């Protein structure tokens, strides 16, 4: 998919950038971006079910747009558009701002024991010694005005967690030719760079959840090297998973064949978490393989159409 982005930087300069987003990249970001919980093996059913449920929306992915099902449910379409908005915001936070870890903003508030009330953005992202908030939207309409963007920027900086800056990422025209306005930022907060507690805590939960997938009963586990780093490549043992009840509906849907890619540093990350000093992984993106800056990826085991 060719993603057309109107990017406004912190100095107010605007330029147009195109990104070629592969299907593995989009699957990874849509499946994990903004997740309000740590990924766990027993929640695997929800992730797979989500892609089966929204499968009709991906028919025209290679044509730079999402498809509208023949029988439309406005509520479902709105939910899908919202997921797309978060996925694109997450992807661009890595590509443009060099973030290496994002999490649902409400999840971060709960970890800080901050009451969930009032306005707040959708995501919080962490980079090398900085962090920022993101307001993410997704719409079918063909245009988003700068007046509307000003409102979304206000919401981006409305949360109670101190950040360096805030970003508004608004994707639109999703069912015709996907576009996004990514405005970064109009505020410049500072937070205590020695405050590593939040990132360490939520990243420990994130990687601990993913570590549960290192289970040879349910996955064939191999090792591959990308950008001179070692990764586990986990391919589902479909018969075992079907007997477990997780992939019963996928037995006839072989186009879903895929592998999960996990950093070999996952034991360390699950035990200690990560800090803002961590050097981000240079995102790896090919036709059938994608590894995000957080060192988690997807490998599709079929030829993309």
N, C-alpha and C positions, 0 to 999 in steps of 0.2 A: 504494500500500500504506500502510495506517495502522500505524505502528510504535509500540507501547506501551512506554514506557521508565520504569523505576523508577530515579530519579537520586538518589544520595546524595552530597552535596557534602563539601568538606573539613572543614566544621564538624560533620558528622554528621547534618545535616538531610536528610530524605528527602521527595521529592515525585514525583508522576507527571506525565509530559509525553508528549504524543502528537505524532509527526512524520508528515506525509504525504510519503512517499518516492516519487518518480516512477520509472518504469522506466529512463529515461535516467540518472538519478542512480545507481540501483543498478548498472546496467551499468558505469558509469565506475568506481565504487568496487570492484566485484568484479573487474574486469579489471586494475586497477592496484594496489589496496591490498596492501601486503606483497610486492610483486614483488621477487624476489631479484636482479633485474638491471635495467639501464636498458632502457626500451622501444626496440626497434629495428625497422626496416622488415622485415628478414628474419625476425623473430620474430612477424610479424603473423599468420601461419598458426596459431600456437598460441592466440592470443587468440580469433580467430574460431572455431576448432575447439572451444574450450572452451564457447562459447555454443551451438553446434549440439549438442554432446555433452550438455549439461545442459538443453536446450530443454524437455524434458518436465516439468521441475521448475517452470516459470514459468507453467503454464496457469492457476493460480488466484491470480496475483500481485495482481490487482485486488480479490480477496476477502480480502486481508490475510494470505495464507499461501502456502506453497510446496506444490506438488503432489508426491505420491508416485507414481512410475511404476508401471504395472500389473505389470511384471516388475522386481522389486527386486533390486539387488545391494547388500548391507549395506556393503561396502567403498566403493562409489561414493557411496552415500548419506552415509556418514560424511565423505568427502572434500568433497562438496557442502556439507554442514552447516558444515564448517570454513571453507570459502570464504565462506559467508554470514556467519559470525561475524566474520571479518576485515573484510568489506565494511561491515557495520553499525558496527563499532568505528571504522573509518576515517571513516565519515560522521558519527558522533556526536562524534568528536574535533574536527571542523570546526564542527559546530553548537553544541556545548556549551562546548568549551574554546578555540574560536577558533584552532585550529591552521591553518596554511596549507600544510604539507608533511609527508608521512609516508613512511616507508620501512621495508622489512623489517629487523628488528633484527640479524639475522645478516649482512645486507649491510653495515650500519654497522660491525659488529664486524670484518668483513674489511677494510674501508677503514681502520680503526684498527689493523689487524694484531694483533688480539686473538684468541687461539686459540678455536676453536668447541668449548668444552667446558663442562660444568656447566649449571645452570639459567639461563634467560634468558627475557624476554618476547617477544612476537611482533612488535611494531612500536615504532618510535620516532617521535615527532611533534614538529614544530617550530612555534612561534608567534612572536609579536613579542617578542623578547628572552627567550624561555623555551623549554624542551623537556621532554618527558615520555615515559615508557615506557608501553606498553599491552599487557596480556595479553588476548587475544581468543579467545573460545570460541563454538561454535555447536552446539546440541543439539536433538534431536527431543523429548526428555522435557519434561513439562509444568510442572516446578517446579525451581528451583534455590534451595537454602537459603542463609542467611547464613553458616552454618558453611563451606559450599563456597566462598562468595564470599571468605571470609577466606583460604582456601588460594590462590585465584586472585590475590588482592591481594599475597600473599607472593611469588608468582612474578613479578608485575608489577614488583616492586622488586628482583628478584634479579640483574639484569644488571650487567655491569662498567662500562658507560658512564655517567658522571655526568649526572643529570637534576635538574629542579626538583621533580618529583613523579611518581607512577605511578598508573595507572588500570586497573581490572579491568572489562572489558566482556564480558558473558556473554549471548548470545542463546539463546532456548529456545522450546519450543512452536512450532517452525518450520512444522510441517505441520498446524497447527490454527488458531492466531491468534498471529502473531509477537510475542514480548515480549523485552525486554532489561533486564538489571540493569547499570547503569553507575555504578560506585562510584569516586569521585574525591575525593581520594586518602586514604591514611592515613599518608603520610610527607611530609616537606618538605625534600628535598635542596636544595642550591644548587650551581650550576656556574659557572665563570668566564664571564660574559657576553661577555667579549672573545674567547672561544674560538669563532671562526666557521669554523675550518678544516674540521670535519666537514660542516657544512651546505653550505658552498661546494662542497666536493668532490663530494658525492653529488648535489647539485642540478645541478651542471654535467653530470654523466653522464646524469641524468634528462632534462634539457631537450635535451642533445645528441642523445640517442636519438630523442626526439620530433621534433626538427628534420629528421631523415631523411625524415619523411613529407611534407615540402614538396617533392614530386617530381611534376611535371606529367605525367610518363609514366603514373603510376598513379592520380593524383587530379586532379579538377577543383578549382581553387583560387579561392575568392572571398573577399571581405572583408565582414564584418558588424560592427555596433557593439552592444555590450551594456554597460550601466551606464557609458556615456561612454568606454569603452575599445574599441580596434579588435582584432578577432580574424580569423585565417584560418579559413575553413570549407572542409574538404577532403572532397570526395565521391568515393568510389572510382569509377574507370573500370572497370566490371565486366568488360568484354570483355578489356581489357588484363591485368587481374589474373588472369582465368581462363587466358589464354594463358601467363601467368607461372607458373601452377600453384597460386596461393594460394587462390583462391576457387572452384575447380572445383566443389565441392560446394554452393556457394551459388546457382549459376545458377538452380536450381529453387526456391530458398528466398527469394523476394522480400521476405518480411516482415523480413529482416535489413537492408534498405536503411537506411543511416545515413551521417552525416558526422562526422568528427573536428573538434573545435574547438581551435585553438591560439592562445595569445596572440601578438600581433604583437611582443611584447618577447622572443620566444624566441631571437633572435640574441644579444641581450645576456645573457640568462640562460644560454644554452649556452656562451658565452665566459667569463663572469665568475662564474656561479653566483648564488645569492641569499644574503642575510644575515638575521639576526634582526630587523633594522630595517625590513625590507620590510613595507609596509602590506598586509594580506591583502585579496584581492578579495572583495567581498560576494557570496556564492554566489548564482547565478542559477538558478532552478528553475521551469520551466513544464512543461506536459504533455509536450511533445516536445523540449524543449531543457534541458540542464543544463550549467552551468559551475561547476566546483569552485573552492575557495579558491586552488588552485595555478594557476588560469587555464587549465586544460585541461578540455574538455567533450565532450559527445556530443549530436548532433542526430539524432532518428529521423525518417525520411522516409516515414512511414506513419501512419495514424490508429490510436492505441492503442485496444485493446478493453477 
